[in-house]
Every structure is written in C-alpha cells, then in structure tokens.
C-alpha cells in the first residue's frame, strides 16, 4: 500500500470567498456581508453521480458573520440519498487555497476511497478534482465530513441516507434528518492553542464556594470538604466533562440555531422517522422530545430490535434512527442539550409552520465521581453509586496521600471477565509516562450505564445494553487473538493518545487479512471518548462475550472497558481514532494496516 506524506496543519488563508470580501480577524476571518441567521435546509441530492465543490461561504450564527467551509455553498453539506447495490461516483472539486478531503463515515469501501490524507490517499489539492467511486454494500443512516485539519469544525459535514434494496422494514409516513453540530466563531486553531495552554479555558462549571455549600447541604460538611480536598490533592476537576463548551459554541440542528428553530412537519397520527446524526467536532448531546416517546430502530445505520426510550445520548459521529408518533395537534420540541449542560440545540416537530413548543430548562450539571475515576470503593451494586472516596494510581505523591486509609475492597477479575469489575492491567510503559495522568484501579463494562448526567434522572434513557442487532453478522467466528488498547490523556498538558503514545510516535496496528480479532478498549481517562475504526465493522460484545450489536463508532465512559470483534476483511490502511476532533489532532489516532 502506497504511503503518502501527512500534510502539515495550516492556518486558514486570507482572501475572497463566495458571498463577500473577507477581513482578517486575529487569524480568523469575518465576512463583510451578513447572511440570514437561519439557513435553509441543505439541498438533497439523489442518484449515482454527484458533483461536489468544496469552498468558502459566509454564515452568521451569532450576529457576527464568519466564513465557513462549505459543500456547494451550504452548511451542512447537501444530503446525499443513495440506494443499496448501486455504484456511486462523486466528483469532488477543491475551491479552497488549502488541501481538503471527504471521508465517508461508516461506509464500506476500498481503502483508497476512504479519504484520509497521508494514510489512504494523497488528499485533494487546491484547484484539483478527485473522483470517489465505490459500490454500496449497506443501507441506513450515515454521514460524511472532511478529514483535513479543522475543516470539519468549520462546516464540512453532511448526511447520507442509503435506501435498502428490499422494502424497508421500518415503515414511516415522514422521514427527516436531524443533524446536530457545534459552531464556533473562533479560528479552530486558536481554540486548539487555548486548550494546550489552559485545558479548562472553556469550562465554566468550575468548583466554587456556592457548589461547596450545595454539596454540604446534600452530603454534610465533612463529606463535602473531604471530597473537595481529594480533588484538589489530585489536581483534577470533577466538572471536566467537555473540553470545548457553549462558552464558544453555538449548537445547531440542520444548520439552524436554537432561535432559527428548524421545523419538521407532520399530521397527527403519522409515524415520523427521525435520523439523528451527531456531526459535531466535540459535543456529546443528550436528546429528548418532551411529550413523545422515541422508539430506537437503528444505530450507526444498522437495524436493532426496537426499544422505547425517553432520552438518549448520542456520541460524536454516532447515528440513531428513532420513530415517533405524535398524536396531538400541537408542536413538540426536539431538545438536544450538551453533555456539560453549557447549551443546547433545538428544533421543532409541528403540524403547521411557525408553531413552537416550550423549551425545557437545561438539566443541572452532574459531577464526576469515584466510579468515573476507576476507584475501588463503592463500585458494587451495578457500579452506579457515586458516593465515597477511594484510591487511584495517579503517579503523584498527592494522589498517594489522597488514597491513604481508604477502602480498597473490590471484586477481582482476570481481564476477561467482561461482566463485572476488573482489576486493570497496565502493560505499556508509556502508559505511566507524561502522556497519561490517570491510571484507574478497576474498570467495568457497564453497558447499562447511561453516563454522567443521565444517571437516575427520572427518564427512561437508552444505554448500549438496550441495543440488540436484528441479525448476526455473516462472520461471527470467535476471535483468534486479542488487542488491548488504553485510552490515555493528560488534561493539564492537553495530551491525548492510545497507550500513552501519540500518533506521530506510534507504530501501526497490524492485522492479517481474513483474521478475526478482539479489540479491548480501556478508558484510563476521566472523559468520555467516541472511538471510530474506518473501513471495518466493530461488533460489540455483551458482558458474557456474545455478539450484541454492530457499530462503526463506540463510546466509552470514564473507567469503562469494552470489547468488540473485528473481521479484517478489507485490505489497506485504515484510520482508527477518537472522534473528538481536538483529541484526534492532539494524538489519539492510530493507523490500522490490513496486510
């Protein structure tokens, strides 16, 4: 397989773009023209041959015009509707002054069509056209986005719907895309540099005297002070839920702000299919529609056994299809709040244009607890008790002080016991280096854990334990070997990696064509991460080691351990990375080579 040089990350160029002249603004650019604040729904393109132009266009989400990276002049990019069994041809022309690319997220295709510059192809240079061509061997809801620099953050993302070759078993009267994303008026490189200089720059949920008083009212002063002291000694922040927040982000639904209020119409009694896609750079969303139950029928494009919920968390890059059946002649709010509760995206389902429903209050922030840090104490009872304190190996004297005299009683495992609490093996020397500031004592699978902010909130919340595939994969062999990877990071230095080694220093993961491999992921960090393997399906295992559901992106809570099987059935170079864009740029990326 030919290797390509990885292009350097470049700042955004100065110059002219469609829609108006540009003026320099601290490295980022403002548009002199002010376009509408609520853009129209992106165009829908059907067929087998497409012409897509990547360029720049003015947008205005905050009252300040900025220049976005667009496809055919739109943010989001046009919705592409394909049909299973067809061969699609996409001519992508670069009108930028820097290199670009498109990755077809979750689509099975030849490696040279995958769209990762420096790994699977050379990228698309300014003024050049690259033709993607591949057969469609699947159906469902997917999306596409740039894999060049920060262009995904600046608008280069769009939805894909692949219609099944046979009649769709999921009947609906209406079918809508709900594409969630995050937008910043700042230059993304400036955001990245701020994170490297001060990782909690955008975190406005810092512990305060007021929060200490509130905690004391709930737990008592002794427990509240003890817990606050422990966090201080370990130099960690229990509100470390998101690196980039509503302090700079505006959250969008189908390219519309909450005030813009994208609206999908229905007639009372109809079955409405909503295809949720999280096309954000960094934001996890918790989605609910007050007054309506949602029946989840597909995850990451794959049909699942229907499960009725009131709320679900959608990780960056995941997709969920849900059915709703609004019976009343009234409006309903599609409410998607950021996991750190710093803001929300909002849209509406309504019988008539212009109707609105009440927008819920953003939920109170929940802080990380001992379970999220992998501490041994209070891990029983399903692992959802967040009280108490315990010990975790942080590699510092202050952490050792914090652990002194604490209860370390917990069940033990050998690393293969997926259902319960497992003592963590840390077999990689680099894991204990500066690239990793946290080594959990214990981890657990916890497929039934909805994650921080959703535990015991009084609503029926979707978890991975609820997701069950309709059918088994064609290749459901037992794996012949196991690859364990630890998600590692140092928030104070803003370093992110696998096994404590960033991408530029790491060797590729080698798979033999045709083999079946078990990947085991262990989240050493206090943050939630969406992990995406290009080109190959990830078959998530249940706690007893059986196949459960097929996905292209798997989200791991802090101190969680997941295992999944991969059939190495596609030769070539494949990207494997955290889909939090700034984490990937910081080094949480590997190459997987199927030879």
N, C-alpha and C positions, 0 to 999 in steps of 0.2 A: 504494500500500500504506500503510495507516494505521500511524503510528509511535506507540509508547507510551513514557511516561516510564520510565526504568530505576529500579526501586525501590532505595532505599538499603539497604546491608547492615546488618542489625540483630542485636543480641545476642540470645541465647536468653532467653525470658521466664521469669519465676518463676511458680509456681502449682501446680496439681494436674494429674495425668495418670493415665491408666488404670493400675491396679496399685499405687498407693500415693502418699502425700504426698511432696512434694519439699522438699529443704532446700538453700539456697544454698551453693555451694562455690566461692568465688573466681570467680564469673561462670558456672560450670558447675554442674550440679546432680546430687546423689546421690539415689537412690530409697531410701525408708525400708524398703521390702520387698526381700527378696533372692530373685530368681527363680532357676531352675535355671541352672547354668553351661553346660550343653549343650542348646541349644534344639532342639525337634523340627524336622524337615524342613518348610519352608514348605508351606502348602496349595497344591494345584494346581487352577486354575480353567479350565474349558473352556466353549466356546460362542461366542456372538456378542454377548452383552450382559453387562456386568460393572458391579458397584458396588464402588468402592474408596474407603476412608476413610483419609485421612492424619491421623495423630495422634501421640501420645506414649505410650510404654510402657517399663517398667523392664527392663533387661537387666543381666547380670553375667557378664563375660568374664574378669575379673582378680581376683575376690574383693571388689571394690567395686562396689556397684550404681550404675548410671547410667541416665539417661533417653535413649532412642533415638527417632529419628523413624521411625515405622512405617507400614506399609500394612496395614489390617485387623489391627492389633496384632502384626505379625510383622516380624522381621529375619532373613533377607532378606524382601522383599515376596513375595506369592504368585506362583508360577509360572503364567504365562498361556499356555495352549495354544490356538492359533488354526489356521485352515485357509485355505490359499491360495484366493483367489477370493471369500471371504466379505467382508461388510461388518461391521466390529466397532464396537460402541458402548460407551464406557466413561464412566460417571458418576463423577467424582472429587470427593469432598467434603472440604473442608478443616476439620479439627477443631483446628488449631493456632491460636495467637494471633498468627501472622505469615503473610505471604503464602507460597504454595507453588506447585508446578508439577510436571508429569511430562513428560519428553522421551522419546520412543520411539526409542531409539538404533538407527540403521541402517535404519529403516522409511521407505519412500517414501510420502509423504502430502502433503496440501495444507499450505501454509506456516502457516496459522492453527491447524493441529492439531499443530504441531511442539513446542510447549511451552517456548518460551524467553521469559520475561517481559521486557518492554521492547523486544523485537525482533519477535517473531512473534505474540504475544498479550499481553494485559494482566496475566496471572497470575491465580491463584485466591486471592481474599481470604478472611480468616477467616470461617467460617460459610457460605461460598458453595459451590455445586456447579457444576463446569464439565463439559460433555459433549464428549468427543472422539469423532469418528465418521470413519472412513476405510475405503477398500477395501484389501484385501490383495493386492498385486501381486507377491509374492515368497514364498519359503519359506526355512526354515533356522533357525539359532540366533541370537537377538538378545537385547537386554535393555532395561530402562527404569530411569530414575533422575530425581531432582529436578534442576532447573536453577535453583534458588533458593538463594542463599547457600551455606552449607556443609551443607545437608541431606543431600546425597549421602554426605558423610563420616559423618554421624550415623545412617545406616541406611536411607535411602530409595533402595533399588535392588532390582531383581528380574529374573528371567529370562523370556524369551519363546521359545517354540518354535512355528514356523509349519509345519504339516504340508503337504507338497506336494499339489497337486490330483491329480496322477497317482501311481501307486505309487512309493514311494521307492526309487531305485536302490541306495541304501546299506542293505542288509539287516542286521538285528541282532536278537538274541534279547532283549536288555535295553537300556534307554535311560535314561541318568542325566544330570542337570545337575550340573556341578561348578563352582559359583560361588565364586570367590576374592575376598576383600576384606580391607581393613585397618580396624581399630577402634582409637580412642584414647579413654581416659577423660578426656582434657583437653578443654576447650572449644576447638573448632577455631579460633575467632577468637584465642584465646590462642596456639595453635600458630602461626598466621599472624603474629601480632605478634612472637613469638620469632624467627621466620625473618627478619623485616625488621630486627630489632635485631642478631641474631647468626645469619647464614645457616647456619653449620655447627654450630648448637646440638645437633642430634640425630646428628651424625656422630661415632661413637665409633671410627672407623678412622683417626684422625689419625696422620701420620708420627711415629715415635718413635725413640729410640736403639736399641731392640730391632729395629725394622724396618730401620734403617740397617745394623746388624750382619748381619742376614739377607741384605740386598741385597748387602753387601760379600762375603759368602760365595759368592754366585751370580755376581756381576759383577766382583769385585775392588774394592778400596777407592777407587781413582782414579775409576772409572766411577760408583760409588755416590755418592761425595761430589760429583762434578760434577753428577750428575742432581739430587741434593737441593738443591744451591746454585741450580741453574737454577729449580727450582720456587719456592724462597724469593724469588729476584730478581723473578720474575713475579707474586708474591703469589697463586699458585694452588695448589690442593690436588689431588694425583693420586688421592686417595680420594674425590673429590667425585662419588659415584655416585647418591646419593639424598638429597633434602632432608629427608625425614621417615623415620625408621627404626624398627627394633624397640626403640629406646630408649623410645618411647612407644606404638608399635603392637603390637597382638595380631593375628596373621594368622588368618583364618577360612576354612573351607571349608563352604559351605552353612550359614553362620551358626554353625558349631561350631569351638571352639578345637582346637589340636592334642591337648590332653588329652581333649576331648569326642569326638574321633575319629568323625566321620561315616562311616558304613559303607554301601556298596552291595553287595548280594548277587549271586552268580552260581552257576551249576552248571558244573563243569569241562567244557571243550569248547565253551561258548557264545561267541557273538560279542557283545561288550558295546560299545555306543556311549556314549562319554563326551563331553558337550558342555561344554567348558571356556569359561567367561566370566570375564574379569578386570573385576570391578565395584569395584575399589579406587579410592580417591581419588588415591593417589600411588605405588603399589608395582608395579614390574615383577616377575613371577615366572618362575623357571626350573623347569619341570615335568618330572619323570620318574617312572616306576614301576619300581623295580628288579626285575629278573626278567621283565619284559614289554616286548616291542617295541610301539610305537604306530604305527598307520597313519593318517596325517592324511588326511582325506577332505573336509574343508570348512574354509574360512577366511572369517570375517566373514559367515557364512550362505550363502556361495557354494561349490558343489561344485568340488573341484580334483582333478587327477589324483592317485591315491593315492601317498603317499610314506611309506616306513617309516623311523622315527627312534627314537632312544632318549631324546631330550630336546628340549624346545622352550621358547623364551622367548615369553611372552605379555605384550604391552604392555597398559597400562591401556586399557580399552574394547574390546580385540580379543576375538574368539571363535575357537576352533578345535574342530572335531569330530574325534575320533580313534576308531578301532576297536582293541580289544584282545581277545585270545583266550586267556584263562588256561586252561591245560590241566591244571594240577596242583590237587589238593585241599588248597590252602593259601591263606593270606592274602597280600595284596600291599599295600604302602604307596604311596599317591599322595602324592608328596613335592614340594612347591612352595616352593622357597626364594627369599627376596627377593634381588633383583639385588645389593644391597650386602652380602648374607650376614649381615644383622643378625637374622635369624629365619626362620621357615618356617610354612607351613600344612601340615596333614597330615590325610589321610583314608585309608580302607582299602577295598579290594575283598576280599571273603571269601565262602567257601561257606556259612558259618553266622554268625549274630550272635555278637558277643563275641570273635571271633578277631582277632588282631593280628599284624603282621609287624614286623621290625626297622625302626627309623627311621634313615636314613643320617646320617652326620655332615655338617654344613653345610660346603660347599666353602670353601677358602681364598680370601680376598679377592684379586682381581687389580686392580692399579692402572692408571690411565690412562697411556698412553704417547704418543709423538710422533705416531703416526698419528691418535690421537683428538684431537690438537690441530691437525691440519692442517699439520704441518711438512713441509718438502720432503724432508728427509733420510730414508732408509730407507723410502720409500713404494713401492718396487718389489717384485717377487716376489709379486704378489697383494695387496700392501698389508698383510700381516699381521705384518711384522717390527716388534716393538715396541722394539727396541734403539736406542741412539744418541740424539743431541740435534740440534736444528735451530732454525730461526728462524720466528717467527710475529709478525705485527704486532699488538702489544698496545696500541699508542698510549702507551707509557711509556718513559722513559729506561732503567729497569731491564731492560725487555724487550729494548731495543736492545743493552744490554750483554751480555745472555744470548745474543744472536744473533751477537755478534762472532766472526768467524773460523770460522763453521760452514758446512758444505757445503750449498749451495742447489741442487744439481743435481737436476732432475726433468724428466719429460716435460711438454710443454705442450699445452694444448688451447684451443679457442675458445669453450667454454661449451656446445657442442652435442655434443661427443664424450663420450657418456654412459658408455662402457665403461671408460675409463682415468682417469688422474689429470688433473684440470682446474684450471688456474690460476683462482683465484676473482676474479670481478668484484665490486666493492663500490660499486654505482652510487648508493646512497642516502646523502645527507649525514648523516642521523640515525644511520646505522649506526656512524658514527665518534664518536658522542656518548656521554654518560654512561650511556645505556641499553644499551650494548654494550661489554663489556670485552675482547672477543676477536675478532680478525679472522684467520681461517685463511689461509695462503698457498695451499694446494691442498686440494681435496676430491675425492672419487671416489664412484662409485655403490656399489661393494662390496656388491651384493646377496647375495654368498656369505659375508659376514662375519656370524657369529652374534652378535657384540657382546662387549663387555668381560665377562670372567668365564666365557665359554663357549669361547673360542678354544683349540684344541688341548688339550681336556680328556679326550681318550681315548674320548669317546662320540660317536655319530652325532647331530648337532644340526641341527634344522631351520633353514633360512635362507629369506629371500624368494626366492632363486634356485631353490629347490625347488618353489615354488608356481606351478602352471600351471593356468589355468582349463580346465574341461571344454569350454566353448564360448565363442566370441567374443561380445561384446556386439552387440545389434542395431544400434546406432550405433557403427561403428568407423571413422568418417571420420578423415582426417588433420586435425589442428588447424589453424586459420587464424591464430591468434596465440598468444603465449606470455606468461605472467605469472610473473615470478620473485620469490620471497619468501625472505627470510633470517630464520631463527630466531635471535633475539638475546637476550642477557641480561647482567646484571651481578650476579654472585652476591654480591659484597661488599655491594651495596645492595639485594639481592633485587628486582631489576627484570627483568621478562620481557616480550617484545614481538615483533612482526614488524617487520623493517627498522628497529629501534631506536625505534619509535613505539608506545607503549602504546595500548590500545583507546580510552580516553577522548579521545585526541588524534588518532585516525586517521580517515581517510575510508573509506567503504565500498568494497569491490571491486565494480565494476560489470560484469555480463555481459549480453549481448544474448540474449534468448530464442531458442533454436534453434541457437546457435553452438556450436562445438567448440573448446575451449581447452586448451592445455597449461599445467599448473602445474609450475613447477620450485621445489623446496624445497631450500635450502642451510642446513645446520645450522652456524651460526657458534659454537655453544656447546660446552662440554665435557660436557654432559649429554645423555641420550637422551630424545627427546620423541615422544609419540604425537599425531598431528595428525588431527583429525576435521572433516570437512565435512558439515554437515547437509543433508538433502534431495536430494543428488546423489551418484551413484557416483563413485569415484575409480578409474580404470583404469590401474593401474601399468604402466609401460613397462619392457621388458627393456633391457639395456645397448645393444642395437643399435636401439632405438627402436620395437620391435614391441610389441603388446599382450601382456601376460603374465598378469595376474590382477586381478580386480575386488575392491576393498575399500572399507570405509567409514572405516577408521582406518589410518593409515600411520605406522610408527615409524621415526625417523631416529636413527642413531648419531651421535656427535660427528664433525664434519668429513665428513659424508656428504651426497651430492647425489642426490635422487630426482626423477624426472619422472613425471607421470601426466596422463591426459586426462580432461576433464570435459565432458559434454554438458549444456548449460544448458537442460534440458527441463522445468523446474518453476519457474514464476514465483513471485516473492515474496522475502521477507527470510530469509536463512539464516545461522546461526551457523557460524563457522569458527575453531577454537581448538585450543590444546594441551589434551589431556585430563588432564594433571596438574592437579588442582583448584586448588592454590595458585598455580601458574603462570598459569592462566586468570584467577584473581582478581587477580593482580598485573599483568595487562595483555596476556598473549599470546592475543589474541582479536581477530577482525575480523568485520564484517558483510559478507556477500556478497549483493548485490541482483541478481536476475534480472529485468530490466525488459522 
